[in-house]
Each structure stands twice: as C-alpha cells, then as structure tokens.
Amino acid sequence: MRNRDVQAAWAYHEGTKHSYWSVRTSTHVLDWANRPLPFKIYPASKPILLPRDVPQTGVAALAAISARVPAVSGDAVPDLQDLARILFFSAGITRQRKYPGGEIYFRAAACTGALYEIELYVVNGELKGLDAGVYHFNPADVSLRLLRKGDFRGNLSQAAAMEPAVARAPATIICTGTYWRNAWKYGARTYRHFGWDNGTLLANMLAVATASGLPAEVVLGFVDAEVNGLLDLDARREVALCMVPIGSTPESSGPGAREAGALGLETIPLSKREVEYPAMLEMHEASSLASEEEVAKWRGTRPVFPSSALDGEEVRLQPVPEEEQPKDTIEQVILRRGSTRTFDPAASITLAQLSTILDRATRGLPADFLGHGEQLNDIYLIAHSVEGLAPGAYFFQRERKTLELLKSGGFRAEAGRLGLEQQLPADACVDVFFLADLNRILEGYGNRGYRAVQLEAGAIGGKMYLAAYAQRLGASGLTFFDDEVIEFFSPHAKDKSAIFLLAIGKPLGRKAP
Ligand SMILES: Cc1cc2nc3c(=O)[nH]c(=O)nc-3n(C[C@H](O)[C@H](O)[C@H](O)COP(=O)(O)O)c2cc1C
C-alpha cells in the first residue's frame, strides 16, 4: 500500500517547486535537435479514418461546461460520429503555425509548451460504425489504430473495481501521459503538467460528451498495471492517468475480463534519445493502486472539507442573466480558443463576466473521487481591472457565491512576479489562483490525491478557458513561484499549496477572439 506513504507526494511537490532561485540556477537548456515528436505513431498498423463531417451539437458552450451529467433512462450509446466528435474536440488539431524548426500543431485544449503529452485510447464494445476493440487515437490524421480486436471492457471494469460508470459504458476513453514529450522542456515538473494538461482536455471532453447527450465522468481509481498492460504501454515512458466512460447501458451486462498479453507493438521513437526523470517515476509508482481491493477501498474513503470561515467584506457574484449569455456552441468556442499571448493592460472585464466564469466553471466535476458539488481546489483571485470589483486580492467563497476581500490595492507588479515574472499575469484583468490543502487531501486519498488535485485544477481551469472564450475574452494558463503565491495570500492561505494559475483578460492589438 505505497499509496498511503504520502512522503512520496510531498517529496515530489517540494522537489519541483519553482522559486526565484530555482529558475535562475536551472541548467536546463532546450535541445531543439532532440525535440520529441508530437504524435505517437504505430508504423505497422492501418488507420481507421474517423468521419470529419460530424453534425455539431448546437449546445451553447456555457451550458455544456456546466451541465450535470445527463440523466438517461434507457441506453445512451455513442456511435462512431459521437466518438469522432468527442475525440476531435478534446485532442484534435485546430490550428497550425510554422516556426523556424518546423510546424506546431495546436490542439483543441491548452497544453503546457504546446507539447501535447496526453494521448487518448478507446476501449469499446460493438458500436455503430466501430467494431469492439482497443484503439489509439491519432490526431495527426484523425484516425484510430486497432491495438486489440474484441471486447476488453471487462478488463477495465475489473481494473476499476466494478466502478458502475465504467461497468455500464459502451465505450471508455483512457487518457495517458507520455513523460518525455513534456519533460524535454519542463523536466521533473512534468508530472504536475500531466494533471493540468489532462485536465484542460477533460474540460472539453466532458462538455462535448454532455452536449452529445452522453453521460461521461472521470474515473481515477483503477489498478494502474492492468490498464497500462491493456494499452500495451511501456510504463517507464507512458502511463494511464484517468478513464472517461462514455454513455451508459441500464445493466452492467459487459463481458468478463479476458487475457490481454503484451503486444510489443512498434512505435516510432519520439527523439534520438530520451532523458528519464526518476522523481516522476517514483511519484507515479507511489501513487499507483495495486489491486482491486485497494481501488475499492480508495474510492470508499473521502476527506472532509470544511467550509472556509468568512472574515472579510463580501461581493456577491452577479453572473450575466442566462437569457443574455452568449449562445456560441461548444464546438465554435473550442475552435476559436487559443491562449492569449499579450493582454491589453488598459482593458477591463465586468464583474458579470467574471461571475459567469466562476459560476459556470465550479459547479462540480463528475468524478469518482468527488462527492456531488465537492471541490479539492480553493480559488483565490487578484483582480486588477474588473468593473464592479475593487482591485485587490479575493477568496472565492464557492458555496456562498461571493468574493471575500482579503486585501485591497493594485497588485499588478506582484501578480507579474508570482506568475514567474511574466507579463501576462501583470497585464490581465484578473488572475485566478488554485490553492489546495494538500495535507488534508493526501491524508484522505494518499499519494493519488496529488494526481486528483492537479487533474481537478486543470479541468476547472479548462472550463474557465472555455467560459472566457465563450464571452469573447482571452485567457492563458501560467506557471508560478509556489511559495511566494502562498505568502501573498496568507494568512488566509497559510498551510495550503499552490496548484494552478489562469490569467483572464482581453487580448491586445486585435479584436477579441
Ligand atoms: C497549465 C498551463 C500552464 C501554462 N503556462 C504558461 C506560461 O507560464 N506562460 C505562457 O506564456 N503560456 C503558458 N501556457 C499556455 C501554453 O503555452 C499554450 O496553451 C500552448 O502553447 C498551446 O496553445 P493554445 O493554448 O493557444 O492552444 C500554459 C498553458 C497551460 C494549460
């Protein structure tokens, strides 16, 4: 039960903090000649091209990101078109741009360094348009590659200790993280990025599945080795991070687990040589669940999260009235999303726009590690220019739907500093910081709580991206100086840890996207 020895998560977290000095003394340089391939390629298997002219859902983005999982009375079975829509709008290529060394293929969800280390796989029974099998999704040619023929859903159900959503799903998407593809730039901090980048992708995936009328949720409890084995992963390089069962049948009538031996499928090497970061392998191993019993027990334990006492003046959220909210569809918004590269420091957003983002993005993630409405991350803000909200630092009282003033004043310079001395957080209208009580989380979930809290932050951050772009604002994820963030928000944030940062504002120099 290594998962219970939470020193491993603390060692990883402490060892991968950014500080003024760690950034200045880092000797890491980018070896452009050894830049990893952005795609996983199986040279020997034939592509099954996915349909590209898939009908759009027509569901407004703001509704799709905040909707509860649709309640289905009968079957909700995805067909190939549904799968194509969900995969493309989660991980598909939406833009491309040339740079001196080649081309960057930007994807549907934001990702640190545009390195796209999250891969998607599908494990499904017989579907309209797709035979039962285990498949890998390749965004480069929008195709699936068959890895195993036949129905292996029973293996997933077993690995997830008969989690009901997995047991009833006609198809389950598995998200994996490929260490080297992101570690080439970010070194050992990549394990945090796994959660962030998988999370932004999940925000899209859940929204598009929901808009397609299909239940979907995040499952984090599973026997790691069984899922990695089913996908034929070399677990020193690539590991399963979470599963998303898509659709539902009334009975868990799926097949039993079957033999799934190693395939040893050939894949094209990502780089001439790869560097391994033992801290990440250790973090992953220590947060792995080894048996179905451990998975079931893990899922059955929940930390209790007390509400934060109210101590300061409050400003009530005032979301844009529902009938006046933009109706752009989830597909339109995903296609126009792209991280803002320069914010207009003279621009402002309204309290109504900010309230809409906070309200829509924090209605709870459907996940096996969260009870209804629970959230692991606490949200703190630095408001620079929000009409109707005095500049200052705030705590989001989620249950009360208010912003509690922690300290007033202009903090643009401080925000720039906290966001790794970048201009983006200084020029944004508001910076949203995700902080968490890691002590309590690790106590409750073991080391796997570290995966959960990073993943949840990425998913809420991803929803905030979409809620901002739905309102024609801009946004960008950012990295940060860990301890300085906590100092800035203390004493309120005392004993918490910095998890994630998103800047929101208006893009400079061109019309809002
Ligand atoms: C969690 C996260 C952290 C990020 N951190 C930074 C950052 O520190 N500085 C920056 O300029 N961009 C940052 N980005 C933006 C990425 O560079 C951007 O998402 C990536 O280049 C892909 O482009 P796109 O978002 O426009 O599709 C971050 C994105 C995410 C999701």
The ligand as a Gaussian input file, in Angstrom:
#p B3LYP/6-31G(d) Opt

LIG

0 1
 C       -1.443000      24.776000     -17.249000
 C       -0.894000      25.683000     -18.283000
 C        0.190000      26.486000     -17.971000
 C        0.691000      27.366000     -18.922000
 N        1.746000      28.187000     -18.586000
 C        2.149000      29.150000     -19.457000
 C        3.142000      30.094000     -19.070000
 O        3.676000      30.043000     -17.950000
 N        3.479000      31.057000     -19.968000
 C        2.885000      31.135000     -21.196000
 O        3.231000      32.046000     -21.958000
 N        1.949000      30.240000     -21.585000
 C        1.556000      29.259000     -20.748000
 N        0.580000      28.359000     -21.119000
 C       -0.045000      28.440000     -22.449000
 C        0.502000      27.353000     -23.380000
 O        1.763000      27.751000     -23.846000
 C       -0.478000      27.129000     -24.533000
 O       -1.614000      26.504000     -24.015000
 C        0.116000      26.255000     -25.616000
 O        1.126000      26.954000     -26.312000
 C       -0.940000      25.808000     -26.596000
 O       -1.525000      26.902000     -27.230000
 P       -3.048000      27.261000     -27.160000
 O       -3.464000      27.290000     -25.723000
 O       -3.131000      28.610000     -27.811000
 O       -3.805000      26.222000     -27.916000
 C        0.098000      27.437000     -20.203000
 C       -0.978000      26.590000     -20.510000
 C       -1.464000      25.723000     -19.570000
 C       -2.609000      24.827000     -19.931000

